[in-house]
Amino acid sequence: MAYTLYGYQLDNLSLGQAFQENGDRVDVLESDLVAPTALAAKGDPCSFGDAGTGVVVSPTATASTDTMIVQTVGVFKLSVIGQTTVSAAIAVGDAIYIDGTVLNADAANGIRFGTALAAVSSGATASIPVRLGA
C-alpha cells in the first residue's frame, strides 16, 4: 500500500509496516479541530480532541470537510493570556495550555500545548514564542 504525504508517494513496506508519518505534521479534518476561528485558518493554535494540539499551517479552510495540516512541533509566535482560572503571570519555561480556543496557563481546564519562551504579565495578552508539545 502506498501513501501520499505532502506530495510524496511513500511505500509503507520500505518504511516498516506500522509507520504512518513522522507526526511533526498531521492531517486533521477541519470539523475535528477546536480553533479560534469558525473555520480553521493558517496560524491558528488548535486542539483535536485528546489526540493532540498544534498550529494550523495549511491555508484557511473553506468548509468543515477540508483536511487541514497541523504542525505539532516547533516554535511559533502566538497570542497568550496571562491567566489560569484567574489573572496570573506567565514566566519563561511555564507550561502553556489551550483552554477552548485561547492559550493561557490554565492546567485545570486546558490541554497541554507547549512551553512559554517569554513572559506575560498577569492579566495581559502578549504575542510570545511558544515551543509546541514541550
C-alpha positions, 0 to 999 in steps of 0.5 A, a space after each residue: 500500500 502506498 501513501 501520499 504525504 505532502 506530495 510524496 508517494 511513500 511505500 509503507 513496506 520500505 518504511 516498516 509496516 506500522 509507520 504512518 508519518 513522522 507526526 511533526 505534521 498531521 492531517 486533521 479534518 477541519 470539523 475535528 479541530 477546536 480553533 479560534 476561528 469558525 473555520 480553521 485558518 493558517 496560524 491558528 493554535 488548535 486542539 483535536 480532541 485528546 489526540 493532540 494540539 498544534 498550529 494550523 499551517 495549511 491555508 484557511 479552510 473553506 468548509 468543515 470537510 477540508 483536511 487541514 495540516 497541523 504542525 505539532 512541533 516547533 516554535 511559533 509566535 502566538 497570542 497568550 493570556 496571562 491567566 489560569 482560572 484567574 489573572 496570573 503571570 506567565 514566566 519563561 519555561 511555564 507550561 502553556 495550555 489551550 483552554 477552548 480556543 485561547 492559550 493561557 496557563 490554565 492546567 485545570 481546564 486546558 490541554 497541554 500545548 507547549 512551553 512559554 519562551 517569554 513572559 506575560 504579565 498577569 492579566 495581559 495578552 502578549 504575542 510570545 514564542 511558544 515551543 509546541 508539545 514541550 
